């Protein structure tokens, strides 16, 4: 599917007289709904904030894709504060989400069981 989209966009730009060059690519990763760390994060979120966390799949997670490419046995999740205009020159964090994210991360790290 990704190759189809790339070729379609390339054709559109070529018709406009533009030259298109594609470079490095990375694979996606499928979130694991049975992930132990995901369930821990949901528990900690509810303990801290008194409501259920929302599991959301979006374009984020480049690092997870790269790490899982080398260490496919790892249990990974991607999380962070809300970002505005990601991957642009005006990328910025939505400040009200930074402190709750930090509290969640610290508490989850404290509760990760030793294996």
C-alpha positions as CSV (number, residue, x, y, z in Angstrom):
1,X,0.0,0.0,0.0
2,X,2.8,2.4,0.9
3,X,4.5,1.8,-2.5
4,X,1.2,2.5,-4.3
5,X,0.7,5.8,-2.4
6,X,4.3,6.8,-3.2
7,X,3.9,6.0,-6.9
8,X,0.5,7.9,-7.0
9,X,2.0,11.0,-5.4
10,X,5.1,10.8,-7.6
11,X,2.9,10.7,-10.7
12,X,1.0,13.8,-9.6
13,X,4.2,15.7,-9.0
14,X,5.7,14.5,-12.2
15,X,2.7,15.8,-14.2
16,X,3.3,19.2,-12.6
17,X,6.8,19.1,-13.9
18,X,8.5,18.3,-10.6
19,X,11.2,15.7,-10.1
20,X,10.5,13.3,-7.1
21,X,13.2,11.4,-5.3
22,X,12.4,9.0,-2.5
23,X,14.9,8.2,0.2
24,X,15.0,6.2,3.4
25,X,12.0,4.4,4.6
26,X,11.0,2.5,7.7
27,X,8.5,-0.1,8.4
28,X,5.4,0.3,10.6
29,X,4.6,-1.7,13.6
30,X,1.5,-3.3,14.9
31,X,0.5,-2.3,18.4
32,X,0.0,-5.3,20.7
33,X,-3.4,-5.0,22.5
34,X,-2.1,-7.7,25.0
35,X,1.0,-5.8,25.9
36,X,1.9,-6.0,29.6
37,X,3.4,-2.5,29.6
38,X,0.2,-1.1,27.9
39,X,-2.0,-2.7,30.6
40,X,0.4,-1.3,33.3
41,X,0.1,2.2,31.8
42,X,-3.7,2.0,31.7
43,X,-3.7,1.0,35.4
44,X,-1.4,3.7,36.4
45,X,-3.3,6.3,34.3
46,X,-6.5,5.4,36.1
47,X,-4.8,5.4,39.5
48,X,-3.4,8.9,38.9
49,X,-6.2,10.6,37.0
50,X,-9.3,8.7,38.1
51,X,-10.5,7.9,34.5
52,X,-9.7,5.4,31.8
53,X,-6.9,6.1,29.4
54,X,-7.5,6.1,25.7
55,X,-5.6,3.8,23.5
56,X,-5.0,5.4,20.1
57,X,-3.2,4.3,17.0
58,X,-1.7,7.1,14.9
59,X,1.3,8.0,12.8
60,X,3.6,8.2,15.8
61,X,6.0,5.5,16.9
62,X,8.9,5.7,14.4
63,X,11.3,4.8,17.2
64,X,9.2,1.7,18.1
65,X,9.3,0.6,14.5
66,X,13.1,0.9,14.4
67,X,13.7,-0.7,17.7
68,X,11.3,-3.6,17.0
69,X,13.2,-4.2,13.7
70,X,16.3,-5.0,15.7
71,X,14.7,-6.5,18.8
72,X,11.3,-8.0,17.8
73,X,10.7,-9.7,21.2
74,X,10.4,-6.4,23.1
75,X,7.1,-5.2,24.5
76,X,6.8,-1.5,23.3
77,X,4.4,1.3,23.4
78,X,4.6,4.9,22.2
79,X,3.5,7.7,24.4
80,X,4.1,11.3,25.1
81,X,2.6,14.7,25.5
82,X,0.4,16.1,22.8
83,X,2.4,17.7,20.0
84,X,1.3,20.5,17.7
85,X,2.5,20.6,14.1
86,X,4.9,17.6,14.5
87,X,7.8,17.2,12.1
88,X,7.6,20.8,11.0
89,X,9.7,23.9,11.7
90,X,7.0,25.0,14.2
91,X,6.7,21.7,16.1
92,X,5.8,22.3,19.8
93,X,4.5,20.5,22.8
94,X,1.0,21.4,24.1
95,X,2.2,22.5,27.6
96,X,-0.9,21.4,29.6
97,X,-0.2,17.8,28.6
98,X,3.5,17.7,29.6
99,X,3.1,17.5,33.4
100,X,0.4,14.7,33.3
101,X,2.6,12.8,30.9
102,X,5.6,13.2,33.1
103,X,3.7,12.0,36.2
104,X,2.4,9.0,34.3
105,X,5.9,8.0,33.0
106,X,7.5,8.3,36.4
107,X,4.8,6.3,38.2
108,X,4.8,3.6,35.5
109,X,8.6,3.3,35.7
110,X,8.3,2.8,39.4
111,X,5.8,0.0,39.0
112,X,7.4,-2.0,36.2
113,X,8.0,-5.5,37.6
114,X,11.5,-6.9,37.5
115,X,11.8,-9.8,35.1
